[in-house]
């Protein structure tokens, strides 16, 4: 018991002082590696605009590895299939209830798979849509209508869903927005500067909220 409590204290201390983030690698065939310039650009934006000191290059960690506990913030994206084994789901659950935060950005096509797999992580919970007045939408930059639309694919409205542990938002799932594409280098999608700025500002809100709660 003493060893376990010492581990939890060390973990809490790390989360309290670390500003490291990582990309979550998963099984199932989905392209977890998509949008390679997105997170580095978001990190640069945050360091320049909201006084973070994030390491410039994000690491990559696997869902079942204890390495995820080294990072207070994980980012996950893709277009297709996602699969978590029972051991990976348990590892993610332990990470989240221990103080970690996971942002999943659907790059279009991911939603039906991740919704099913998240039931393994929190079997007794359903994703809950966050209202437009939730703190994550105004902690650094104001989005009075909630999650912004970055790329238009099928006319559906953007939505932000959450999973909670003891009233703390531990997982954010953004759908029909495509934030990551807006974070990528300008030449990748040729987004107008105003669209990229909006995506980066919302990303900064997510980062700041995750490190503040």
Protein Blocks (a to p, Z undefined) as FASTA:
>chain_A
ZZmmmmmmmmmmmmmmpccdcddddehhiafkgokllmmmmmmmmmmmnopacdfbacdd
dfkbcklmmpmbdcdedjbdcdddfklmmmmmmmmmnopacddddeehjlmmmmmmmmmm
mmmbccddddfkbmklmmmbccfkbpadfbdfkopacddddddeehiafbdcdehklmmm
mmmcfklnopafklmmmmmmmmmmmmmmmmmZZ
